[in-house]
Amino acid sequence: MKRSGLITTKIGMTRMYDDAGAAHAVTVLSVGDCAVIGNRTMEKNGYVANILGVCEAKAKHVAKPQAVAAEKSGIKPYRKVVEFRVSDDCVIPSGTQLSASHFVVGQFVDVQATSKGKGFQGAMKRHNFGGKEASHGVLKAHRSLGGTGMREWPGRVLKGKKMSGQMGNETVTVQNLKVFGVSASENLIFVEGAVPGANGTFVLVTDAIKKEQKELPVPTSQKVEESAPSVTTETETVAE
């Protein structure tokens, strides 16, 4: 069984307490208006997936392929559209509104988001290099990279050498975070631990692939209706 994930928005971090009074640092994720806007089928596409969208937007604010596809399908365009590959028993009909209760308290999830961009950084900050000696004789080179040259062979710097460069602003996945709480009324998920990205970042939340979990709502906690015609849109595919 492979269930669909959710597209959430990172609100920030806070502190929550368990029944024993112990404090836990949690990240607050808002599900918002996340809904299923289409499906992929084995007969037509060669794989099975749910297409989810979140944050309705004007057509002029989204990519043209998504705006055209949404217009043809008679739905509003969304700021963020993602595919989640699922098993046959976890297909959710188009038009279903998803909520935070898709996940249950105590289960483990994997989260994926774009990390904070830190710009061009040196090797000490980017790769935790030690730097040079802070002693006499070292002139204005305390935080420098150091030698990168090779001998006569190969006579070049090998690819992949840890050097200064762009830091952050990349896709980061954190696995096996515990769902500390779920607020169905406010449509919020409280995940124990830190989640990559700045506040307001879109975060993809899926069931943890390295944990065996039982008693999860299949295909989701919402009551689904008869399937509507599938919608074909240009999407970002989540790697399995």
Buried (B, 14 or more C-beta within 10 A) or exposed (E): EBBBBBBBBBBEBEEBEEEEEEEBEBBBBBBBBBBBBBBBEEEEEEEBBBBBBBBBBEEEEBEEEBBBBBEEBEBBBBBBBBBBBBEEEBBBBBBBEBBBBBBEEEBBBBBBBBBEEEEEBBBBEBBEBEBBEEEEEEEEEEBBBEEEEEEEEEEEEEEEEEEBEEBBEEEBEBBEBBBBBBBEEEBBBBBBBEBBBEEEBBBBBBBBEEEEBEEBEEBBBBEBEEBBEBBBBEBEEBEE
